[in-house]
């Protein structure tokens, strides 16, 4: 969580353990890209969740 440490407390263990492949490597990753990846990861992990 180098680029977005403020989001770390909000992520669940399954979201933190997601494997991510960066096509252009970590050096090319920008902060807005990291936020987009995190948002996608959260939505993927909540696909089968029931909201009360």
Long-range contacts (C-beta under 8 A, 24 or more apart in sequence): 3-29, 3-30, 3-31, 3-34, 4-31, 4-34, 4-35, 4-38, 7-35, 7-38, 11-38, 11-42, 12-45, 14-45, 15-41, 15-42, 15-45, 18-44, 18-45
